[in-house]
Amino acid sequence: MQTQTCYTYELDDTDRIVEVDEPWLCFAADNDAADLTRERVVGAPVHDFIAGWTLSSHYARLYKSLRHRGAAVTVPFRCDAPDMRRHMELDLLPRNEGRIHCRGRL
């Protein structure tokens, strides 16, 4: 049985990244985004890393709804590389104090 690596990060109640794990950092480095270091992303608004106003706006509404409803949601999405098509899922789990735990997996 193949194990599935998860890439996790956490948002505070203002959609700022407050935590990223080692697999997340390794995934970024392995995919030509070595500039996405812990020092660069922690404290930054997650919307700085979402391409396009429409998608960023969609996620902002999703985060707000998630905090209000208090129920987890899974978002399927594509995370393509120049030489491959990747399908991923992002589990969004509400936490205390308006935080959201985000867990992505291939």
Beta strands, then each sheet from edge to edge (+ up, - down):
strand 1: 6-11
strand 2: 17-20
strand 3: 73-78
strand 4: 87-94
strand 5: 100-105
sheet 1: 2+ 1- 5+ 4- 3+
end
